[in-house]
Amino acid sequence: MLGQVIFTIGYFMDQQETNPCLPVALTMTWIITFAVSAPIHDRLQKNGKDPIQIKKLIRTNWYRTILWTLIPVMQVLLHG
């Protein structure tokens, strides 16, 4: 995750025109991770197995997986 941030910052420092898609996707990924997924992990660790929390975590993990897949694709398309 930190590598993605460093690459994104470096990319935008090198560009004259910036496309907001990459930083928006990266920001969304971090928000979902720290504001949604991490608290669910904490609740599961404290309270044990909870099917509702597990479903929420699976759903947020799909959003994160999609975003983490799109970020390098956007990096390649924007860099190339």
Backbone as ProteinMPNN parsed JSONL, in Angstrom:
{"seq_chain_A": "MLGQVIFTIGYFMDQQETNPCLPVALTMTWIITFAVSAPIHDRLQKNGKDPIQIKKLIRTNWYRTILWTLIPVMQVLLHG", "coords_chain_A": {"N_chain_A": [[0.822, -1.19, 0.0], [1.897, 1.236, 0.809], [3.862, 1.503, -1.112], [2.312, 1.967, -3.401], [1.323, 4.522, -2.84], [3.698, 6.03, -2.802], [4.546, 5.654, -5.48], [2.384, 6.893, -6.807], [2.519, 9.558, -5.887], [5.056, 10.241, -6.882], [4.538, 9.917, -9.621], [2.649, 11.986, -10.127], [4.115, 14.21, -9.495], [5.786, 14.297, -11.599], [4.252, 14.879, -13.796], [2.652, 17.198, -16.033], [-0.029, 17.654, -16.628], [-2.665, 16.469, -14.694], [-4.512, 13.527, -13.959], [-7.358, 12.883, -12.142], [-8.246, 10.335, -11.462], [-6.52, 8.254, -10.509], [-5.426, 9.187, -7.914], [-7.883, 9.449, -6.61], [-8.922, 6.817, -6.623], [-6.949, 5.563, -5.098], [-7.202, 6.948, -2.67], [-9.845, 6.257, -1.987], [-9.487, 3.516, -1.583], [-7.801, 3.476, 0.686], [-9.47, 4.762, 2.537], [-11.648, 2.966, 2.712], [-10.244, 0.779, 3.692], [-9.175, 1.654, 6.23], [-11.299, 2.964, 7.53], [-13.466, 1.258, 7.381], [-12.918, -1.615, 6.909], [-10.787, -2.266, 8.755], [-11.948, -1.64, 11.354], [-13.96, -3.617, 11.36], [-12.432, -5.942, 11.37], [-11.277, -5.596, 13.904], [-13.571, -5.798, 15.56], [-14.315, -8.454, 15.028], [-12.099, -9.765, 16.056], [-12.275, -9.11, 18.771], [-14.88, -9.962, 19.504], [-15.246, -12.455, 18.443], [-16.398, -14.987, 16.119], [-18.761, -13.718, 13.882], [-21.387, -13.858, 11.843], [-22.659, -11.726, 10.434], [-20.816, -9.596, 10.54], [-18.729, -10.832, 9.216], [-19.826, -11.124, 6.639], [-20.005, -8.399, 5.953], [-17.302, -7.754, 5.951], [-16.333, -9.356, 3.866], [-17.696, -8.176, 1.719], [-16.596, -5.538, 1.757], [-13.977, -6.225, 1.26], [-14.126, -7.084, -1.39], [-14.61, -4.652, -2.717], [-12.192, -3.358, -2.138], [-10.396, -5.138, -3.385], [-11.104, -4.844, -6.084], [-10.474, -2.115, -6.453], [-7.681, -2.158, -5.823], [-6.844, -3.68, -7.927], [-7.475, -2.104, -10.122], [-5.869, 0.155, -9.73], [-3.015, -0.354, -10.371], [-3.427, -0.877, -13.09], [-4.428, 1.573, -14.016], [-2.157, 3.077, -13.444], [-0.311, 2.051, -15.293], [-1.631, 2.641, -17.721], [-1.823, 5.46, -17.561], [0.812, 6.159, -17.302], [1.997, 5.212, -19.568]], "CA_chain_A": [[0.0, 0.0, 0.0], [2.782, 2.396, 0.867], [4.498, 1.6, -2.427], [1.352, 2.596, -4.317], [1.289, 5.956, -2.52], [4.954, 6.618, -3.261], [4.502, 5.688, -6.938], [1.389, 7.883, -7.224], [3.076, 10.893, -5.626], [6.12, 10.434, -7.874], [3.93, 10.075, -10.942], [2.02, 13.291, -10.279], [5.147, 15.248, -9.453], [6.444, 14.266, -12.9], [3.288, 15.188, -14.853], [2.166, 18.565, -16.134], [-1.475, 17.541, -16.5], [-2.954, 15.338, -13.815], [-5.808, 12.879, -14.045], [-7.711, 12.622, -10.744], [-8.716, 8.963, -11.23], [-5.585, 7.474, -9.7], [-5.447, 9.552, -6.491], [-9.219, 9.178, -6.06], [-9.001, 5.38, -6.369], [-6.055, 5.267, -3.987], [-7.828, 7.495, -1.459], [-10.999, 5.416, -1.664], [-8.979, 2.251, -1.054], [-7.323, 3.709, 2.044], [-10.633, 5.062, 3.386], [-12.355, 1.704, 2.951], [-9.393, -0.07, 4.529], [-9.004, 2.114, 7.611], [-12.556, 3.394, 8.148], [-14.482, 0.204, 7.351], [-12.401, -2.98, 7.069], [-10.023, -2.428, 9.998], [-12.843, -1.777, 12.504], [-14.634, -4.918, 11.314], [-11.429, -6.897, 11.857], [-11.178, -5.414, 15.359], [-14.773, -6.375, 16.188], [-14.229, -9.913, 14.929], [-11.067, -10.235, 16.971], [-12.766, -8.951, 20.141], [-16.15, -10.651, 19.774], [-15.277, -13.784, 17.838], [-17.089, -15.2, 14.838], [-20.06, -13.071, 13.742], [-21.71, -13.973, 10.409], [-22.993, -10.423, 9.842], [-19.556, -8.87, 10.357], [-17.961, -11.541, 8.178], [-20.408, -10.728, 5.339], [-19.587, -7.017, 5.697], [-15.877, -7.762, 5.626], [-16.193, -9.912, 2.511], [-18.151, -7.156, 0.766], [-15.604, -4.458, 1.661], [-12.771, -6.77, 0.621], [-14.333, -7.075, -2.845], [-14.377, -3.271, -3.183], [-10.757, -3.124, -2.062], [-9.747, -5.952, -4.418], [-11.353, -4.19, -7.378], [-9.678, -0.887, -6.505], [-6.257, -2.5, -5.885], [-6.586, -4.189, -9.274], [-7.564, -0.98, -11.05], [-4.8, 1.144, -9.508], [-1.851, -0.56, -11.256], [-3.858, -0.755, -14.499], [-4.446, 3.009, -14.295], [-0.778, 3.551, -13.454], [0.283, 1.666, -16.58], [-2.283, 3.412, -18.791], [-1.484, 6.88, -17.443], [2.261, 6.335, -17.446], [2.39, 4.844, -20.927]], "C_chain_A": [[0.87, 1.259, 0.0], [3.501, 2.608, -0.469], [3.597, 2.268, -3.45], [1.311, 4.104, -4.087], [2.552, 6.643, -3.042], [4.97, 6.721, -4.79], [3.554, 6.78, -7.426], [1.911, 9.3, -7.025], [4.173, 11.202, -6.652], [5.573, 10.672, -9.266], [3.379, 11.487, -11.122], [3.009, 14.441, -10.148], [5.827, 15.373, -10.81], [5.533, 14.724, -14.045], [2.897, 16.664, -14.842], [0.647, 18.602, -15.999], [-1.768, 16.315, -15.645], [-4.371, 14.834, -14.04], [-6.189, 12.479, -12.627], [-8.107, 11.178, -10.448], [-7.812, 8.179, -10.292], [-5.581, 7.903, -8.232], [-6.811, 9.314, -5.842], [-9.35, 7.695, -5.724], [-8.132, 4.992, -5.174], [-6.647, 5.753, -2.666], [-9.023, 6.661, -1.034], [-10.554, 4.097, -1.037], [-8.527, 2.413, 0.389], [-8.49, 4.003, 2.993], [-11.388, 3.784, 3.719], [-11.552, 0.826, 3.91], [-9.424, 0.38, 5.986], [-10.309, 2.517, 8.29], [-13.583, 2.273, 8.237], [-13.892, -1.168, 7.685], [-11.659, -3.189, 8.386], [-10.928, -2.506, 11.229], [-13.607, -3.107, 12.529], [-13.681, -6.006, 11.804], [-11.304, -6.813, 13.38], [-12.362, -6.04, 16.079], [-14.732, -7.898, 16.151], [-13.199, -10.478, 15.909], [-11.552, -10.168, 18.415], [-13.945, -9.858, 20.456], [-16.221, -12.063, 19.203], [-16.101, -13.802, 16.554], [-18.489, -14.59, 14.863], [-20.404, -13.059, 12.253], [-22.027, -12.639, 9.737], [-21.723, -9.625, 9.57], [-18.698, -9.522, 9.27], [-18.491, -11.188, 6.789], [-19.989, -9.309, 4.969], [-18.123, -6.972, 5.268], [-15.635, -8.307, 4.225], [-16.599, -8.877, 1.47], [-17.112, -6.036, 0.63], [-14.315, -4.955, 1.028], [-12.918, -6.837, -0.895], [-14.102, -5.676, -3.407], [-12.882, -2.972, -3.206], [-10.009, -3.895, -3.136], [-9.903, -5.313, -5.792], [-10.494, -2.933, -7.504], [-8.186, -1.195, -6.611], [-5.89, -3.084, -7.236], [-6.575, -3.045, -10.284], [-6.395, -0.005, -10.926], [-3.582, 0.858, -10.382], [-2.209, -0.483, -12.745], [-3.878, 0.718, -14.884], [-3.034, 3.557, -14.346], [-0.1, 3.244, -14.784], [-0.317, 2.506, -17.713], [-1.906, 4.884, -18.742], [-0.008, 7.122, -17.676], [2.718, 6.092, -18.879], [1.885, 5.793, -21.9]], "O_chain_A": [[0.6, 2.218, -0.724], [3.718, 3.741, -0.899], [4.066, 3.049, -4.277], [1.27, 4.876, -5.045], [2.479, 7.71, -3.651], [5.36, 7.752, -5.337], [3.882, 7.513, -8.359], [1.759, 10.148, -7.904], [4.209, 12.294, -7.219], [6.075, 11.519, -10.006], [3.613, 12.117, -12.153], [2.752, 15.537, -10.647], [6.379, 16.423, -11.139], [6.013, 14.933, -15.159], [2.821, 17.294, -13.788], [0.1, 19.481, -15.332], [-1.186, 15.251, -15.852], [-5.298, 15.608, -14.277], [-5.411, 11.794, -11.962], [-8.289, 10.828, -9.282], [-8.295, 7.51, -9.378], [-5.724, 7.043, -7.363], [-6.884, 9.01, -4.652], [-9.84, 7.35, -4.648], [-8.54, 4.186, -4.339], [-6.596, 5.044, -1.661], [-9.196, 6.385, 0.153], [-11.165, 3.618, -0.082], [-8.84, 1.57, 1.23], [-8.49, 3.537, 4.132], [-11.729, 3.544, 4.877], [-12.107, 0.21, 4.82], [-9.673, -0.43, 6.879], [-10.415, 2.42, 9.513], [-14.479, 2.325, 9.079], [-14.324, -1.811, 8.642], [-11.883, -4.191, 9.065], [-10.704, -3.363, 12.084], [-13.869, -3.654, 13.6], [-14.079, -6.889, 12.564], [-11.235, -7.836, 14.061], [-12.191, -6.729, 17.085], [-15.076, -8.556, 17.133], [-13.406, -11.532, 16.509], [-11.271, -11.072, 19.202], [-14.012, -10.453, 21.532], [-17.181, -12.785, 19.468], [-16.444, -12.761, 15.994], [-19.298, -14.896, 15.739], [-19.782, -12.329, 11.482], [-21.687, -12.451, 8.569], [-21.57, -9.043, 8.496], [-18.025, -8.834, 8.502], [-17.708, -10.977, 5.863], [-19.657, -9.038, 3.815], [-17.754, -6.247, 4.343], [-14.815, -7.768, 3.481], [-15.923, -8.717, 0.454], [-16.784, -5.63, -0.485], [-13.631, -4.2, 0.337], [-11.935, -6.665, -1.614], [-13.472, -5.524, -4.454], [-12.369, -2.403, -4.17], [-9.078, -3.361, -3.74], [-8.95, -5.248, -6.568], [-9.862, -2.71, -8.536], [-7.486, -0.563, -7.403], [-4.735, -2.993, -7.652], [-5.75, -3.029, -11.199], [-5.981, 0.594, -11.918], [-3.139, 1.762, -11.091], [-1.386, -0.07, -13.562], [-3.4, 1.081, -15.959], [-2.727, 4.404, -15.185], [0.606, 4.089, -15.335], [0.412, 3.019, -18.562], [-1.691, 5.496, -19.789], [0.382, 8.171, -18.19], [3.692, 6.683, -19.345], [2.123, 5.635, -23.097]]}, "name": "protein", "num_of_chains": 1, "seq": "MLGQVIFTIGYFMDQQETNPCLPVALTMTWIITFAVSAPIHDRLQKNGKDPIQIKKLIRTNWYRTILWTLIPVMQVLLHG"}
